[in-house]
Amino acid sequence: MKEFQYVIQDPVGLHARPAGLLVKQAAGFQSKVTIESGGKSADARKLIMLMSLGIKQGMEVTCRVDGEDEEAAAEALQKFFQENL
């Protein structure tokens, strides 16, 4: 299992557009991707679950990746967070 933390920089937080892009990014890998924040967690492939986390600017999220392609998935997702959130 791979995991990394990221503090959300986007002034609007994890809103619909980047959340939708995150779902597409996570769906491109076989590994299970889980996003945790504020004591709650969500499957990164489910948009409604991601949005229900209520992630705002300045909040820290933990991304956990577990599966066959976890190395590549974690690297791609970390880059996604840095470029989009």
Residue pairs with C-beta under 8 A, 6 or more apart in sequence:
1 64
1 65
1 66
1 70
2 64
2 65
2 66
2 70
2 71
2 73
2 74
3 62
3 63
3 64
3 65
3 74
4 62
4 63
4 74
4 77
4 78
5 60
5 61
5 62
5 63
6 60
6 61
6 63
6 78
6 81
6 82
6 85
7 58
7 59
7 60
7 61
8 14
8 55
8 56
8 57
8 58
8 59
8 60
8 61
8 85
9 57
9 85
10 18
10 57
10 84
10 85
11 57
12 57
13 54
13 55
13 56
13 57
13 59
14 22
14 50
14 51
14 53
14 55
14 56
14 61
14 85
16 51
18 84
18 85
19 47
19 50
19 51
20 47
21 80
21 84
22 35
22 44
22 50
22 77
22 80
22 84
23 44
23 45
23 46
23 47
23 50
25 76
25 77
25 80
26 33
26 44
26 45
26 73
26 77
27 45
28 76
29 65
29 67
29 69
29 72
29 73
29 76
30 67
30 68
30 69
31 65
31 66
31 67
31 68
31 69
31 70
31 73
32 43
32 65
32 66
32 67
33 43
33 44
33 45
33 63
33 64
33 65
33 73
33 77
34 41
34 42
34 43
34 44
34 63
34 64
34 65
34 66
35 41
35 42
35 44
35 50
35 53
35 61
35 62
35 63
36 42
36 61
36 62
36 63
36 64
37 53
37 55
37 59
37 60
37 61
37 62
38 53
38 54
38 55
38 59
40 52
40 53
41 53
42 49
42 50
42 52
42 53
43 49
44 50
44 63
44 77
55 61
61 81
63 74
63 77
63 78
63 81
65 73
65 74
65 77
67 73
